[in-house]
């Protein structure tokens, strides 16, 4: 299901790690997380889950929770298909993505 979604891709100089952000278009933290990734030069993809049908959004959230064992809150960033960042706290993202604290 996750690979069937229509993601928006953003190209940056940093191709590693692979980053996917699940966000809401109205979420301030989501907007800040996307701006942070762009500012830091990461390539990533994202999707605004409030732009897809509710039933599909519910399926996506259930699949993410089952796969990663964490409740889905926004933004929900998947790193290299194995780690996740839930919510946006810039120092945590910097540490997890190796851009400094």
Buried (B, 14 or more C-beta within 10 A) or exposed (E): EBEEBEBEEBEBEBEEBBBBBBBBEEBEBBBBBBEBBEEBEBBBBBBBBBEBEEEEBEBBBEEBEEEBEEEBEBBBBBBEEEEBBBBBEEEEBBEBBEBEE
